[in-house]
């Protein structure tokens, strides 16, 4: 939701000539001031009570934000503590989907709840928020995305297939570099999940479970704390009563609870669901590595399973579509996959030649 909680405005400063103190108007004025002050939207690009035809009836959208003279965001405002949240969100989506509007974003606001959806393909997916300055082209975001994809090109050589043991550490090295500066993910994903993924990749790319257990412990503890904080928002307690952690517990506990959460995705935004599945694949791989090292009394990488590279592909596919509006190559198309591998082979070899284990 917006950075600033609901606040009352003096009717004397109400925008667009409004003076009514009806509950819905109080919420709408708060949203309007937030759009101007927090989101940086130009008032020239905001219209209220925009007519929209749904079926045979004409309705009026509370707020429509325009970008390049076209509807971009529809916001439906309800009175404070309105409890018909799903109905209000459906109303916002129906207005945004109308032929005369066809906006990319729909928002439901009641002064407490702020629910945002984005049209991706034929579906409306849950997102944390609408972008700041959404009435201007997102050129910077596009540049950041393309830069991140350039960093990920070596890893795409292994798209949708297993990575052999001798290549595993370098594979995680590519991912760690990309995720450590993944600003293209930060607008759409929970920050705790992003930091947790970065910590896990640092452990996997450094082989620190064997070479530097203190470093591994610190990073796994950081990932554990981030995941525990994220899970706490869904009332899932991952803490250990006596607060004495072992490496194995730092891996298994969040893995178990995150798996349960992903199985029941109600309330989780789409980007977080996909990122959580990727983190689960990392935790499962770490779990197997750790148990193998304990039983064999020595550490060795083993094959990175196809399921992990597939989860990475799903994560990238989501952002290809949501950021660029293009479809990621079908993982079932052998021709597409072969083309990706051929294109990224030199990038992978170049990265491996400079990767320090």
C-alpha positions in Angstrom: 0.0 0.0 0.0 1.1 3.6 -0.2 4.0 4.7 2.1 1.7 7.0 4.1 -1.2 5.7 6.1 -4.7 7.2 5.7 -5.0 10.8 6.9 -7.9 13.3 6.9 -7.8 16.3 4.6 -9.5 19.6 5.2 -12.4 19.8 2.6 -11.2 23.3 1.8 -8.2 21.7 0.0 -10.1 19.0 -1.8 -9.1 18.6 -5.5 -11.2 18.8 -8.6 -13.8 21.1 -7.0 -15.1 18.5 -4.6 -16.3 19.5 -1.1 -18.5 16.5 -0.1 -17.4 14.8 3.2 -19.0 11.5 2.2 -16.8 8.6 3.4 -15.9 7.6 -0.1 -14.8 11.1 -1.0 -12.6 11.3 2.0 -10.7 8.2 0.9 -10.6 9.4 -2.7 -9.0 12.8 -1.7 -6.4 10.9 0.4 -5.6 8.8 -2.7 -5.3 11.8 -4.9 -2.9 13.6 -2.5 -0.8 10.4 -2.3 -0.7 10.1 -6.1 0.6 13.7 -6.3 3.0 13.8 -3.3 4.2 10.2 -3.0 3.9 8.7 -6.4 4.9 11.8 -8.4 1.9 11.7 -10.7 1.1 14.9 -12.6 -2.3 16.3 -11.8 -2.8 16.8 -15.6 -2.7 13.1 -16.0 -5.4 12.3 -13.4 -9.1 12.3 -14.1 -11.9 11.5 -11.7 -15.4 10.1 -12.5 -14.2 8.9 -15.9 -17.2 7.3 -17.7 -16.8 3.6 -18.6 -19.2 1.3 -20.2 -19.4 -2.2 -18.8 -21.9 -4.3 -20.7 -24.9 -2.1 -21.5 -24.5 0.1 -18.5 -22.4 3.3 -18.1 -20.4 3.6 -14.8 -17.9 6.1 -13.5 -14.4 5.2 -12.4 -13.3 7.1 -9.3 -9.8 7.8 -10.5 -8.0 7.1 -13.8 -4.3 7.9 -14.3 -3.3 8.5 -17.9 0.1 7.9 -19.5 0.8 9.2 -22.9 -2.9 10.2 -23.1 -4.1 6.6 -22.6 -5.7 5.2 -19.5 -3.0 3.4 -17.4 -4.3 2.9 -13.9 -7.9 2.7 -12.6 -8.4 3.2 -8.8 -11.7 2.3 -7.1 -12.2 4.1 -3.8 -14.5 2.8 -1.1 -15.3 4.1 2.4 -13.0 3.4 5.2 -13.1 -0.1 6.6 -15.3 -1.3 3.7 -15.4 -5.1 4.1 -16.4 -6.0 0.5 -12.8 -6.0 -0.6 -13.1 -8.7 -3.3 -16.2 -7.1 -4.8 -14.4 -3.7 -4.9 -11.3 -5.2 -6.5 -13.4 -6.9 -9.1 -15.1 -3.6 -9.8 -11.8 -1.9 -10.4 -10.7 -4.7 -12.7 -13.9 -4.6 -14.7 -13.5 -0.9 -15.3 -9.8 -1.3 -16.2 -10.7 -4.1 -18.6 -13.5 -2.2 -20.4 -13.0 -1.6 -24.1 -13.0 2.2 -23.5 -10.3 2.0 -20.8 -8.1 -1.1 -21.2 -5.7 0.1 -18.4 -2.7 -1.9 -17.3 -3.3 -1.5 -13.6 -6.3 -1.7 -11.3 -6.3 -0.7 -7.6 -8.8 -1.1 -4.8 -8.5 1.4 -1.9 -10.5 1.9 1.3 -8.0 3.9 3.4 -6.6 0.7 4.9 -6.4 -1.9 2.2 -4.6 -1.0 -1.0 -4.7 -3.9 -3.4 -3.0 -3.6 -6.8 -3.3 -5.8 -9.9 -1.5 -5.8 -13.2 -2.8 -7.1 -16.5 -0.3 -9.7 -17.8 -1.5 -11.5 -20.9 -5.1 -12.4 -20.2 -4.7 -12.5 -16.4 -4.8 -9.9 -13.6 -1.9 -10.8 -11.3 -1.3 -9.4 -7.8 1.5 -7.0 -7.3 2.7 -5.0 -4.3 1.9 -1.6 -5.8 1.6 0.5 -8.9 4.9 2.0 -10.1 6.0 5.4 -9.0 5.6 8.1 -11.7 3.5 5.7 -13.7 2.4 8.5 -16.0 5.9 8.6 -17.6 7.7 5.9 -19.7 9.7 3.5 -17.6 12.9 3.8 -19.6 15.2 3.4 -16.5 13.4 0.2 -15.5 13.8 -1.2 -18.9 17.6 -0.4 -18.9 18.0 -2.1 -15.5 16.1 -5.2 -16.7 18.2 -5.5 -19.9 21.4 -5.1 -17.8 20.3 -7.8 -15.4 19.4 -10.1 -18.2 22.9 -9.5 -19.7 24.4 -10.7 -16.4 22.2 -13.8 -16.4 23.1 -14.8 -20.0 25.7 -17.3 -18.9 23.2 -19.1 -16.6 20.7 -19.3 -19.5 23.0 -21.8 -21.2 21.6 -24.3 -18.7 18.0 -23.2 -19.2 15.7 -26.1 -18.4 18.3 -28.8 -17.9 20.5 -30.1 -15.1 23.9 -28.6 -14.4 26.7 -31.2 -13.9 28.6 -31.2 -10.6 31.8 -29.7 -11.9 29.9 -26.7 -13.3 27.6 -26.1 -10.3 29.6 -23.6 -8.4 30.1 -21.4 -11.4 26.4 -21.6 -12.1 25.5 -20.3 -8.7 28.2 -17.7 -9.1 26.4 -16.2 -12.1 23.1 -16.2 -10.2 24.6 -14.5 -7.1 26.1 -11.7 -9.2 22.8 -11.1 -10.9 20.7 -11.3 -7.8 22.9 -9.0 -5.7 22.0 -6.1 -7.9 18.6 -7.3 -9.1 16.8 -3.9 -9.0 14.5 -5.1 -11.8 13.0 -7.5 -9.2 12.8 -5.1 -6.3 9.7 -3.3 -7.5 7.6 -6.4 -7.7 9.0 -8.8 -5.1 9.2 -8.7 -1.3 12.5 -7.3 -0.1 13.0 -10.0 2.5 12.7 -12.7 -0.1 15.2 -11.0 -2.4 17.8 -10.7 0.4 17.2 -14.3 1.4 17.9 -15.5 -2.1 21.1 -13.4 -2.3 22.3 -14.9 1.0 21.6 -18.5 -0.1 23.4 -17.9 -3.5 26.4 -16.5 -1.6 26.7 -19.7 0.3 26.2 -21.9 -2.8 28.7 -20.0 -4.9 31.4 -19.9 -2.3 31.3 -23.6 -1.1 31.5 -22.0 2.3 29.7 -24.9 4.0 33.0 -26.8 3.6 35.6 -24.0 3.4 34.3 -21.4 5.9 31.6 -22.6 8.2 31.4 -19.3 10.1 30.7 -17.4 6.8 28.1 -20.0 5.8 26.5 -19.8 9.2 26.2 -16.0 9.1 24.7 -16.0 5.6 22.3 -18.9 6.3 21.3 -17.1 9.6 20.6 -14.0 7.6 18.5 -15.9 5.1 16.7 -17.6 7.9 15.8 -14.3 9.6 14.6 -12.8 6.3 12.4 -15.8 5.6 11.1 -15.9 9.1 10.2 -12.3 8.9 8.4 -12.8 5.6 6.5 -15.9 6.9 5.5 -14.0 10.1 3.3 -11.7 8.0 1.3 -14.9 7.2 1.2 -15.8 10.9 3.7 -18.6 10.5 6.2 -18.9 13.3 9.6 -20.3 12.2 11.5 -19.5 15.4 13.3 -22.0 17.6 12.5 -21.6 21.3 16.0 -21.7 22.8 17.5 -19.7 19.8 20.3 -22.2 19.4 20.6 -22.8 15.7 22.5 -25.4 13.7 23.2 -25.2 10.0 20.7 -27.9 9.2 17.9 -26.2 11.1 18.6 -22.9 9.3 17.9 -24.7 6.1 15.1 -27.1 7.0 12.8 -24.9 9.0 12.2 -22.1 6.5 12.1 -24.8 3.7 9.3 -26.6 5.5 7.2 -23.5 6.2 7.8 -21.8 2.9 6.7 -25.0 1.1 3.4 -25.0 3.0 2.9 -21.4 2.2 3.5 -21.9 -1.5 1.1 -24.8 -1.6 -1.6 -22.5 -0.4 -0.9 -19.3 -2.3 -3.9 -17.4 -1.0 -2.8 -13.9 -0.2 0.7 -14.1 -1.8 1.4 -11.8 -4.7 2.3 -13.6 -8.0 5.9 -12.4 -8.1 6.5 -13.6 -4.5 5.0 -17.0 -5.3 7.4 -17.6 -8.2 10.4 -16.2 -6.2 9.5 -18.4 -3.2 9.5 -21.5 -5.4 13.0 -20.6 -6.7 14.1 -20.1 -3.1 12.6 -23.5 -2.1 14.7 -25.1 -4.9 17.8 -23.5 -3.5 17.0 -24.6 0.0 16.3 -28.2 -1.2 19.7 -28.3 -3.0 21.5 -26.9 0.1 19.7 -29.4 2.3 21.0 -32.3 0.1 24.5 -30.9 0.0 24.6 -30.5 3.7 23.4 -34.0 4.5 25.7 -35.5 1.9 28.7 -33.7 3.4 27.8 -34.9 6.9 27.4 -38.6 5.8 30.4 -38.7 3.5 32.5 -36.4 5.9 33.5 -34.3 2.9 31.9 -31.7 0.7 31.3 -32.0 -3.0 28.9 -30.3 -5.3 26.4 -32.6 -7.0 24.2 -32.1 -10.1 22.0 -29.1 -10.0 18.6 -30.6 -10.8 16.5 -29.5 -13.8 13.7 -28.4 -11.4 16.0 -25.6 -10.1 16.9 -24.3 -13.5 13.2 -24.6 -14.5 12.2 -22.5 -11.5 14.7 -19.9 -12.6 13.2 -20.0 -16.0 9.7 -19.4 -14.6 11.0 -16.4 -12.6 12.6 -14.9 -15.6 9.5 -15.6 -17.8 7.3 -13.7 -15.4 9.5 -10.6 -15.6 9.9 -10.8 -19.4 6.2 -10.6 -19.7 5.4 -8.2 -16.9 8.3 -5.8 -17.8 8.6 -6.1 -21.5 5.3 -7.6 -22.5 7.0 -10.5 -24.4 6.7 -14.2 -23.9 9.7 -16.2 -22.7 10.6 -19.1 -25.0 8.4 -22.2 -24.3 10.4 -24.7 -22.2 8.8 -27.5 -24.2 10.1 -26.1 -27.5 13.4 -27.9 -28.2 14.1 -25.5 -31.0 13.7 -22.4 -28.8 15.8 -24.0 -26.0 18.5 -25.0 -28.5 18.6 -21.4 -29.8 19.0 -20.0 -26.2 21.8 -22.4 -25.4 23.7 -21.7 -28.7 23.3 -18.0 -28.1 24.6 -18.2 -24.5 27.3 -20.8 -24.8 30.1 -18.3 -25.3 28.9 -16.2 -22.4 29.0 -19.3 -20.2 32.5 -20.3 -21.3 33.8 -16.7 -20.8 32.3 -16.5 -17.3 33.8 -19.9 -16.3 37.2 -18.9 -17.5 37.2 -15.9 -15.1 35.3 -17.4 -12.2 37.5 -17.8 -9.1 36.4 -20.7 -6.9 
